[in-house]
Amino acid sequence: MKIYVVILISFLLSNIMFYLLGFKKNKNVKKSIAELYKSKLSIFEIAVFVVINSFLYHYTDNLKMFFIRTTLISLLFLISIIDIRKKIIHDSILYILFILGIVNMFINKNMNHKTCLISFVVIGILMVAISKITKGGMGLGDAKLLAILALWLDMYGIISVCLLASFLTGFVGAIFLIIDIKNKNREIPFSPFISIAVFLVFIMS
């Protein structure tokens, strides 16, 4: 029972931060978030969220670490839903992850501050460069998201997330290409695969 209380609290806090910051910043964020709440999350989406966090609980050492991780998963879950529906990741929403990432970096004893900051800068520059070189093949929102996640994960973790997310995207893209070969320009949002990769890294670590 305790696990579901923690999941509910972290999800509600994520939604509150998501809602307040979005409505405070600009109209585009306001519109995306308003539509998300208006359309409501499907039973399938909620079930996936609960199952993912239930698995995460069994692979986490303590309740404090589980709360930190499930808060990150909650925010990534909401970002992914908006990206799937709207094909966009708003900067205003990424501010939440950035601020909480800084907090996590200092309260999590397993994190090396110097390594996290170096990873943040290096991954940020690298991903933005890839976004520019591929002319939007990777969105700037995805590049910023990966850089910010470096504050939540160690060097090994963020590199693993980048590799896993790229592999998953390529694998799913290949399946879509086989199923619908005529639609070669299909846009596949990257953030859901980043979210899955973060979850897998938590499980493996």
C-alpha distance (Angstrom), angle and dihedral (degrees) to the residues before:
residue distance angle dihedral
M1 . . .
K2 3.81 . .
I3 3.80 91.7 .
Y4 3.81 93.0 57.1
V5 3.80 92.0 48.3
V6 3.82 89.7 54.6
I7 3.83 91.3 46.3
L8 3.81 90.9 49.9
I9 3.82 93.5 47.7
S10 3.82 94.0 48.1
F11 3.81 91.4 46.0
L12 3.81 92.6 49.3
L13 3.82 92.3 47.1
S14 3.80 90.2 49.3
N15 3.78 90.8 50.2
I16 3.80 92.4 48.2
M17 3.82 92.7 50.6
F18 3.78 89.9 43.1
Y19 3.80 91.7 50.8
L20 3.80 99.2 42.9
L21 3.79 97.4 44.4
G22 3.79 92.8 43.6
F23 3.78 94.3 50.8
K24 3.78 91.0 45.6
K25 3.80 98.0 51.9
N26 3.79 115.0 48.4
K27 3.77 145.7 -28.0
N28 3.82 96.3 -105.2
V29 3.80 92.5 57.0
K30 3.79 89.7 42.9
K31 3.80 90.9 53.7
S32 3.81 95.2 47.4
I33 3.80 94.1 47.9
A34 3.80 93.2 42.7
E35 3.81 90.3 53.1
L36 3.81 90.6 47.9
Y37 3.80 91.9 55.2
K38 3.79 93.2 39.6
S39 3.82 93.6 53.0
K40 3.83 90.5 41.6
L41 3.76 125.6 -148.2
S42 3.78 115.1 -74.6
I43 3.80 121.5 -117.2
F44 3.82 87.7 -112.3
E45 3.83 92.7 54.4
I46 3.81 92.2 48.2
A47 3.83 91.1 46.4
V48 3.81 91.0 51.4
F49 3.81 90.0 50.2
V50 3.82 93.3 50.6
V51 3.83 93.7 45.1
I52 3.82 92.1 49.2
N53 3.80 92.4 50.9
S54 3.80 92.2 44.5
F55 3.81 89.4 56.3
L56 3.79 89.7 45.2
Y57 3.80 91.1 54.5
H58 3.80 92.2 58.2
Y59 3.81 91.1 52.3
T60 3.81 96.7 47.2
D61 3.80 122.9 90.4
N62 3.80 100.5 -143.4
L63 3.79 143.3 8.8
K64 3.81 94.4 -108.2
M65 3.79 92.4 56.0
F66 3.80 90.5 44.1
F67 3.82 90.9 54.0
I68 3.82 90.8 51.3
R69 3.78 92.6 48.0
T70 3.79 96.5 43.9
T71 3.82 90.0 49.7
L72 3.82 88.9 55.3
I73 3.81 91.2 45.8
S74 3.83 90.0 49.2
L75 3.80 92.3 54.1
L76 3.80 92.6 44.2
F77 3.80 89.2 49.1
L78 3.81 91.8 55.2
I79 3.81 92.9 43.6
S80 3.81 89.7 50.9
I81 3.80 93.2 50.5
I82 3.81 91.5 52.9
D83 3.81 91.4 44.6
I84 3.81 91.4 51.5
R85 3.79 92.5 48.2
K86 3.81 100.8 35.5
K87 3.83 104.4 19.2
I88 3.80 91.7 -129.7
I89 3.80 141.3 103.7
H90 3.80 112.0 -156.5
D91 3.81 119.2 -139.2
S92 3.80 90.1 -137.8
I93 3.79 90.3 61.4
L94 3.80 92.0 48.4
Y95 3.83 88.7 57.8
I96 3.80 88.4 70.7
L97 3.80 92.1 55.0
F98 3.80 91.2 45.2
I99 3.82 94.9 51.5
L100 3.81 93.2 44.1
G101 3.81 89.3 45.2
I102 3.81 90.3 57.6
V103 3.81 90.0 48.4
N104 3.82 91.3 48.0
M105 3.80 90.4 49.7
F106 3.82 90.5 60.3
I107 3.81 101.3 37.9
N108 3.82 96.0 43.3
K109 3.80 106.4 83.2
N110 3.80 91.3 -161.6
M111 3.80 92.4 63.8
N112 3.80 123.2 94.2
H113 3.83 105.8 -144.4
K114 3.79 95.2 -154.7
T115 3.80 93.7 48.2
C116 3.82 92.0 47.7
L117 3.80 93.2 51.1
I118 3.81 92.3 46.7
S119 3.82 89.8 48.6
F120 3.81 90.1 48.8
V121 3.82 92.3 54.1
V122 3.82 97.0 40.2
I123 3.82 95.8 44.8
G124 3.80 90.6 43.8
I125 3.82 93.9 52.9
L126 3.81 92.7 42.4
M127 3.82 95.7 48.5
V128 3.81 94.3 44.6
A129 3.82 88.3 50.1
I130 3.83 90.2 51.0
S131 3.81 89.5 49.1
K132 3.80 90.8 52.7
I133 3.82 94.7 43.8
T134 3.81 93.1 48.9
K135 3.83 89.6 45.0
G136 3.78 94.1 -126.0
G137 3.80 96.7 -29.5
M138 3.77 82.7 128.3
G139 3.80 111.7 32.8
L140 3.80 121.1 -126.5
G141 3.79 87.7 -121.9
D142 3.80 90.3 60.0
A143 3.82 90.7 46.6
K144 3.81 91.7 52.3
L145 3.81 91.4 45.1
L146 3.81 92.0 54.8
A147 3.82 91.3 47.4
I148 3.80 91.5 51.3
L149 3.81 91.7 48.1
A150 3.82 87.2 61.7
L151 3.82 85.4 73.2
W152 3.81 89.8 57.6
L153 3.80 97.8 43.2
D154 3.78 135.8 43.7
M155 3.82 122.6 -112.3
Y156 3.80 92.2 -88.5
G157 3.79 91.1 47.8
I158 3.81 97.9 52.2
I159 3.81 92.8 44.4
S160 3.82 89.0 50.6
V161 3.82 90.3 49.6
C162 3.82 91.8 51.4
L163 3.81 92.4 49.6
L164 3.80 95.8 43.2
A165 3.82 93.9 45.9
S166 3.82 91.2 49.2
F167 3.81 91.9 48.8
L168 3.82 93.4 47.8
T169 3.80 92.2 47.6
G170 3.80 91.8 49.4
F171 3.81 91.8 46.8
V172 3.81 94.2 49.9
G173 3.81 90.7 42.3
A174 3.82 90.1 54.4
I175 3.82 90.7 50.7
F176 3.82 91.4 50.5
L177 3.81 89.6 48.4
I178 3.81 91.5 52.9
I179 3.81 93.0 46.0
D180 3.80 95.6 44.0
I181 3.80 107.0 19.1
K182 3.82 92.6 167.4
N183 3.80 92.3 62.7
K184 3.81 98.9 66.7
N185 3.81 93.4 151.0
R186 3.79 95.4 59.9
E187 3.82 110.9 145.2
I188 3.79 114.0 -130.8
P189 3.83 115.1 -166.4
F190 3.80 110.5 -128.4
S191 3.82 100.7 -157.4
P192 3.85 95.6 74.8
F193 3.82 88.8 57.6
I194 3.80 90.5 46.7
S195 3.82 87.9 53.2
I196 3.81 92.2 49.4
A197 3.81 90.0 47.9
V198 3.82 91.4 52.1
F199 3.80 89.7 51.3
L200 3.83 91.6 49.5
V201 3.81 91.4 48.7
F202 3.83 90.0 51.9
I203 3.79 89.7 50.5
M204 3.80 94.0 47.4
S205 3.80 93.2 45.9
